[in-house]
Amino acid sequence: MTVLIEVEHLVAHYGERCILDDVSFTVHEGEILVILGASGSGKSTLLKHMVGLLRPTAGTVRYHGQDLIHMEEEERAALLRRVGISFQSGGLFNSLTLADNIALPLREHGGFDEATIQALVRMKLSLVGLADAGHLLPEELSGGMKKRAGVARALALDPEILFFDEPSAGLDPITAAGLDQMILSLRRLLGLTLVVITHELTSIYTLADRALMLDQGKVIFLGSLAEVPRSTHPRVRQFFQRQPPARAVAATS
Amino acid sequence: MAQLPHDPPVAPAAAQYVERVAPEACLRVRGELSSAAGAELYRAVQALLAERPSEVRLDLAAVPRMDSLGGAWLVRVADVLRQAGVPWRIVAASGQVQDFLQLIRPTLETPPPPPPRRPGFFETLGEAGFAALEEARDLVELAVDTIYWGILAPLGGRGLRWGTLIEELTAIGVRAVFIVVMMNLLMGLVIALLAAAQLRQFGAEIFVADLVGIAFARELAPMMTAIIVAARSGSAIAAELATMVVQEEIDALKSMGFNPAQFLVVPKFWAAVLALPALTLLAMFAGTLGGMELGVLVLGISPQAWLRQTLAAVTLGYVLHGLLKSVVFGATIVFVGCHNGLRVRGGAQGVGRATTRAVVMDVVLLIILDMCFALLYEFVG
């Protein structure tokens, strides 16, 4: 399997607080890697470092062996055009219609003529099941639709890797399951590599080829789901068995 | 390679990827279906349509891969064929191409959504009229709520929120003192300079004191102060309330059984109504002082003479007129700020729009109100 991203000894701080502590792992081409962990364990921070939105205190992130951190600004921009990110709350521009949101990266980076852009926009919208919603503004959409639209925009430039921050957070189980199915079919049809951040157990079981679990900035589990039962780390066991933390158990009993 | 029977509308450079399988209306694509092949296919289909075929077939057996750009060209091909009313189908796609086609099939099969209808002239006019009516109703509602919660409810023993009132007084009043004094001081100097240049021709420099004193008591101090407060606090009020609406804080307040007017508008209302006359009084002194500075330093009039002249010219009536006006201005600034803030639509951009609108509306209303006061004073006394 080809290695697409290598994260090596990543250390990150917000001020004095250490958020990521020596995180190392790889992402293989064509796999779905799920990053999981409790709230505040550093998942979103890790994602922001992987796409170069934040600079780490130490360590590197490499795409196809190229160092993202120490890259020239233009080189990095070119590299990031092959990376799609679907933000937690969509990250859509509120002043643009859905169609214009998706057309924006195509107009800026693509050099396509308008008719081609319109056709591409229609294709991307129908990929995520929003074929009729192109003329709507983000504020007119429901939460699930916003997430889908965010995915459509992330897919605009045909990325080879898609980062997905909390696809099912704040969605009902039916919509969330629909989104998970959409992610799977996108991977099958477009051959995408996906890095998905989530803490929904159902999503994890549906999506993950491999899982990475963070706890207080440290990697406490990395491997396929089949290897989970063999983990001896108490946090991993708690997470997958949905047990409350030890202190809360004592308080309620 | 088969020749195209008709000249296509756009002459293809050379048929590299697309081959006509005569005599049927069948086009065979070879090689990867991407930007170049897609464009060629599109032109070939257009050319083919000139023959009025009963059905068009696209043979993709020799296409190993396709990508989004190829897909986009296929979508355009589908649109052209649909418009021409010619049935068509894709034959012999396999592997990745078939998967991709399956993915984009809904787009190939549905026409592009019609552009949203533009409303006609009367529709736009009517909509604007209804919007204005609705806005007027909102404004009246806000005023009624504020008067109820700001005046009647406290009289009935339901207290004001004193802590917030003090905070707002500091924000709207105290923090504005320096800039109000500075601006009016400079304004007084400028007005005196302007008047002196004219009155000097008649040797009537001492009347500059009258002019500056009266102008500041009646017009300039209330107006300058109100404009400064509108820029400082009117915008801040609109932005604050708009952000609270966007972040659902107003809904949270309502759900807890609070009236947003009671909670947010009333303290600001009282703060502005109290702070504006106080600031205006300071502004009157500052303006007079600025005029005196020029009188003493440039015109050579003694400070005592200037003061005596000013006190003789400026009656209590002028000062009260100015102060009353400032009270109305203060209430206006708060109402306009809150009203625009609470009506915000959309996200970050909406907040910006609400703030701009509040300040513009403030300035326009202040000048109209000022004119009303001037007319009232002239004709009613």
Contacts between the chains, C-beta under 8 A, distances in Angstrom:
chain1	res1	chain2	res2	distance
A	94	B	346	5.5
A	94	B	347	4.0
A	94	B	348	6.5
A	94	B	349	6.0
A	94	B	350	7.7
A	95	B	346	7.3
A	95	B	349	4.8
A	112	B	69	7.7
A	112	B	72	7.9
A	115	B	76	6.1
A	116	B	69	7.2
A	116	B	72	5.0
A	116	B	73	7.3
A	116	B	76	7.3
A	118	B	112	7.1
A	119	B	71	7.8
A	119	B	72	3.9
A	119	B	73	7.4
A	119	B	75	3.9
A	119	B	76	5.3
A	119	B	79	7.8
A	119	B	107	7.9
A	120	B	68	6.2
A	120	B	69	7.6
A	120	B	71	7.8
A	120	B	72	4.6
A	122	B	75	6.2
A	122	B	107	5.1
A	122	B	112	6.3
A	123	B	68	6.8
A	123	B	71	5.5
A	123	B	72	6.4
A	123	B	75	6.1
A	123	B	104	5.2
A	123	B	107	4.9
A	126	B	104	7.1
A	126	B	106	4.6
A	126	B	107	4.4
A	126	B	110	7.7
A	127	B	103	6.5
A	127	B	104	7.6
A	131	B	106	6.1
A	131	B	107	6.9
A	131	B	110	6.4
A	131	B	113	7.6
A	132	B	113	6.2
A	134	B	113	6.0
A	135	B	113	6.8
A	135	B	115	7.9
A	135	B	116	5.0
A	137	B	346	7.5
A	138	B	347	7.9
A	139	B	345	7.5
A	139	B	346	5.5
A	139	B	347	6.9
A	158	B	67	6.7
A	158	B	68	4.9
A	185	B	103	7.8
A	188	B	99	7.4
A	189	B	99	5.0
A	189	B	100	6.6
A	189	B	102	7.4
A	189	B	103	4.6
A	190	B	103	7.7
